[in-house]
């Protein structure tokens, strides 16, 4: 059986990745429609090696007869058009933050809580989590199943691709301008991003945390376990693609680095590269364009009774967004449609 698929935000970084991954994984598409804003009308995007799609205007599109829509257009746009698509009988997988904490809408990482997909019937909408939350929970779920996590302390090192194409252009242009002694004012970020790090992703809240940091806190509780305590510091770094995370985990029960390594090596969607004495650990350069979540530097935290430290890296546009959405769609067609 084949399905009619709409990709909303098809001209953006994530939308293009979704189209690529649908083709790579041979998703059973009978028809694929590329949707974007009116400004993108007629723009062409690739679907596979030979098929070129001409974008249609989202505002004008009738979702009747469309089976699944993969949304990545920005939260304000999803807020308008995702319910419209759902009302027309289309199942929406939304990559924005707009629906994530809605109690009636499942928030899903297929390696972590695939059973939650069944709740799509509540509103015909499934939410895709934040990119940093996805890779962290893929790495931690197998360990949580064995030793039960009490507390997570995570610091992220997030690539500029997570902020869109304009952010990637700003890093490139600023880097070039510095070498030419022609400094450019930051536009996409609050500070210069080239040769710098910025301890701010999204806006600050009254509690002193940013929205990005609180996403990791709240989404972890919704997806994995409401009883886990989480604190996060999210930092933008001058890397084009690939998010990195330093994760400190405190467990209820003992878990050695050797046991953790064995568990993760057997877990789906994870690659363990962990022999630092031989120079074997992962960086964003190696993880970019890959589908797995990579785990390195698994070691004991000597300051608590049952603690481990991990270094976790993933391609934020792929597993952190597009791939996760496509995997949700795969579960839908395999188990529910």
C-alpha positions in Angstrom: 0.0 0.0 0.0 1.2 3.5 -0.8 0.4 6.8 0.8 0.0 10.5 -0.2 2.5 12.5 1.8 2.7 16.3 2.2 6.0 17.9 3.4 5.2 21.3 4.9 8.2 23.7 4.9 9.7 21.8 2.1 12.2 24.5 1.1 13.7 24.8 4.6 16.7 22.8 6.0 14.5 20.2 7.8 12.0 20.0 5.0 14.7 19.1 2.5 16.1 16.5 4.8 12.7 15.0 5.2 12.3 14.6 1.4 15.8 13.1 1.2 15.1 10.6 4.1 11.7 9.5 2.7 13.6 8.5 -0.5 16.6 6.9 1.2 14.4 4.7 3.4 12.0 3.9 0.6 9.0 5.1 2.4 5.8 3.8 0.6 5.0 7.2 -1.0 2.4 7.0 -3.8 2.6 10.8 -4.1 4.6 13.5 -2.4 3.5 17.1 -2.3 5.9 19.9 -1.3 4.3 22.8 0.5 5.7 26.2 1.5 4.8 29.8 1.9 3.6 31.9 -1.0 7.0 33.4 -1.3 8.3 30.0 -2.3 5.7 29.3 -4.9 7.2 27.4 -7.8 10.5 26.8 -6.1 11.9 23.3 -6.9 13.1 20.8 -4.4 14.6 17.4 -4.9 12.9 14.1 -4.0 15.4 11.4 -4.6 18.0 11.5 -7.3 15.8 12.2 -10.3 12.4 13.5 -9.1 12.0 17.3 -8.8 8.9 18.7 -7.0 7.5 22.2 -7.6 6.3 23.7 -4.3 2.7 24.6 -3.8 1.3 27.2 -1.4 0.4 25.9 2.0 -2.4 28.4 2.5 -4.2 27.1 -0.6 -3.7 23.4 -0.1 -6.6 21.1 0.6 -5.4 18.3 2.8 -8.4 16.1 2.0 -7.0 12.8 0.7 -3.5 13.4 2.1 -2.6 10.5 4.5 0.3 12.0 6.4 1.7 15.5 6.6 5.2 16.2 7.9 5.3 19.7 9.2 8.4 21.9 9.8 7.3 25.5 8.9 7.6 27.2 12.3 5.3 27.1 15.3 3.0 29.9 14.4 2.3 28.4 11.0 1.8 24.9 12.4 -0.7 26.4 14.9 -2.9 27.4 12.0 -2.5 24.7 9.5 -1.8 21.5 11.5 -5.3 21.5 13.0 -6.7 22.3 9.5 -4.9 19.3 8.1 -6.0 17.1 11.0 -9.6 18.1 10.5 -9.4 17.0 6.9 -8.4 13.5 8.0 -4.6 13.9 7.5 -2.3 12.7 10.3 0.1 15.5 11.1 3.7 14.9 12.4 4.8 18.3 13.6 8.4 19.2 14.1 7.7 22.6 15.8 7.4 23.2 19.5 3.8 24.3 19.3 2.0 21.1 20.3 4.7 19.3 22.3 3.4 19.9 25.8 -0.3 19.5 24.9 -1.6 16.7 27.1 -3.7 15.3 24.3 -0.9 15.1 21.7 1.8 12.4 21.9 5.4 13.5 21.9 7.4 10.7 20.4 10.9 9.3 20.0 10.4 5.9 18.3 13.4 4.3 20.1 12.0 5.6 23.4 8.2 5.6 23.6 6.8 4.2 20.3 3.6 3.1 22.2 2.6 6.7 22.5 2.0 6.9 18.8 -1.3 5.2 19.4 -2.6 8.4 20.9 -2.5 10.1 17.5 -6.3 9.4 17.3 -6.9 12.1 20.0 -6.2 15.0 17.6 -4.7 13.4 14.5 -1.4 15.2 15.5 1.9 13.8 16.7 4.6 16.1 18.0 8.3 15.7 17.2 10.5 16.6 20.2 13.3 19.2 20.4 16.5 18.1 18.6 18.6 18.1 21.8 16.0 16.1 23.7 15.8 13.5 21.0 19.4 12.5 21.0 19.7 12.6 24.8 16.8 10.3 25.3 17.8 7.9 22.6 21.1 7.5 24.5 19.6 7.4 28.0 16.4 5.2 27.6 18.3 1.8 27.5 20.2 2.8 30.7 17.0 4.0 32.4 15.4 0.7 31.7 18.2 -1.1 33.6 19.2 1.3 36.5 16.4 4.0 36.7 17.6 7.6 36.3 17.1 10.0 39.2 18.8 13.1 37.8 20.3 14.5 34.6 22.6 17.4 34.3 23.2 18.2 30.6 25.2 20.9 28.8 24.6 21.2 25.1 26.9 22.5 22.3 24.5 23.2 19.5 25.3 23.8 15.9 24.0 26.8 14.0 22.0 24.7 11.6 19.5 24.3 14.4 18.6 28.0 13.9 18.1 27.7 10.1 19.8 28.6 6.9 20.2 32.3 7.8 22.1 31.3 10.9 24.5 29.1 8.9 25.0 32.0 6.5 25.8 34.3 9.4 28.5 31.9 10.7 30.0 31.7 7.3 29.9 35.4 6.6 31.2 36.4 10.0 34.1 33.9 9.8 35.1 35.2 6.4 34.7 38.9 7.5 37.0 38.4 10.5 39.8 37.2 8.3 39.3 40.2 6.0 39.3 42.6 9.1 35.7 43.7 8.2 33.6 42.9 11.2 29.9 42.2 10.7 27.2 43.0 13.2 25.3 39.9 14.4 21.7 39.6 13.1 20.5 36.0 13.8 22.3 35.7 17.2 22.6 38.0 20.2 26.4 38.0 19.9 29.1 37.2 17.3 28.9 33.5 16.7 32.2 33.0 14.7 35.1 32.1 17.0 32.7 32.4 20.0 30.1 30.5 22.1 26.8 31.9 23.2 25.1 30.6 26.3 21.7 31.4 24.9 19.3 29.4 22.7 15.9 30.9 22.4 14.6 33.6 24.8 15.2 33.9 28.5 12.4 33.1 31.0 11.8 34.6 34.4 13.3 31.6 36.1 16.7 32.4 34.5 16.6 29.5 32.0 16.0 29.8 28.3 13.1 28.2 26.5 15.4 25.7 24.9 16.7 24.6 28.3 13.2 24.2 29.7 12.2 22.2 26.6 14.7 19.6 27.6 13.4 19.5 31.1 9.7 19.3 30.3 10.0 17.0 27.2 12.2 14.5 29.1 9.5 14.2 31.8 6.7 13.8 29.3 8.6 11.2 27.1 10.7 9.2 29.5 9.7 9.6 33.2 8.0 12.4 35.0 10.0 11.7 38.1 13.4 12.4 36.6 15.0 15.7 37.6 16.6 17.5 34.8 18.7 20.7 34.6 20.2 22.0 31.3 22.5 24.6 29.9 22.2 25.1 26.2 25.0 26.8 24.3 25.3 27.8 20.6 28.7 27.0 19.2 30.4 27.9 15.8 29.7 24.5 14.2 27.7 24.2 11.1 25.9 20.9 11.8 25.7 18.4 14.6 24.7 18.9 18.2 26.9 17.6 21.1 26.0 17.0 24.7 27.9 16.5 27.9 25.5 14.4 30.0 25.9 13.6 33.7 23.4 11.0 35.0 22.7 9.8 38.5 20.9 6.5 38.8 18.9 4.8 41.5 20.9 1.6 41.1 24.6 0.8 40.4 25.6 0.8 36.7 29.3 0.5 35.7 30.8 2.1 32.6 31.4 -1.4 31.2 27.8 -2.4 31.7 26.5 0.9 30.2 28.8 0.4 27.2 27.4 -3.1 26.6 23.8 -2.0 27.0 24.3 0.9 24.5 26.1 -1.3 22.0 23.0 -3.4 21.7 20.4 -0.6 21.6 18.7 0.5 18.4 19.8 3.8 16.8 23.0 4.1 18.8 26.7 3.7 17.9 29.2 3.5 20.7 32.7 4.9 19.8 34.5 4.9 23.1 38.2 4.2 23.4 39.7 7.6 24.1 43.2 6.2 24.9 43.3 5.2 21.2 41.7 8.5 20.1 38.3 6.9 19.5 35.5 9.3 20.3 32.9 11.1 18.2 32.7 14.8 17.1 30.0 16.6 15.1 32.1 16.3 11.9 31.9 12.5 12.0 28.2 12.5 13.0 27.0 14.9 10.3 24.8 13.2 7.7 24.6 10.1 9.8 21.4 8.6 11.3 22.6 7.2 14.5 23.1 8.8 17.9 26.8 8.4 18.9 28.0 7.9 22.4 31.6 8.3 23.6 33.5 8.9 26.8 31.4 6.7 29.1 33.0 7.1 32.5 32.1 7.0 36.2 31.2 10.1 38.1 33.1 9.7 41.4 31.2 12.4 43.2 27.9 10.5 43.5 27.1 6.9 44.4 25.6 5.8 41.1 26.8 8.3 38.5 28.0 8.2 34.9 29.2 10.8 32.4 28.6 10.5 28.6 29.4 12.5 25.5 26.5 12.3 23.0 26.6 13.6 19.4 24.0 13.5 16.6 23.1 15.2 13.3 20.4 17.6 14.5 18.8 18.0 11.1 18.6 14.3 10.7 18.0 12.3 13.9 17.2 15.6 15.7 14.4 16.4 13.3 13.7 14.9 9.9 14.6 11.3 10.6 12.7 11.1 13.8 9.6 12.4 12.0 10.0 9.9 9.2 10.5 7.1 11.8 7.2 8.1 13.4 5.5 7.9 10.0 7.0 4.5 9.5 5.5 3.3 12.7 2.2 4.7 11.7 2.0 2.8 8.4 3.4 -0.4 9.9 1.1 -0.6 13.0 -1.9 1.7 12.7 -2.8 2.5 9.1 
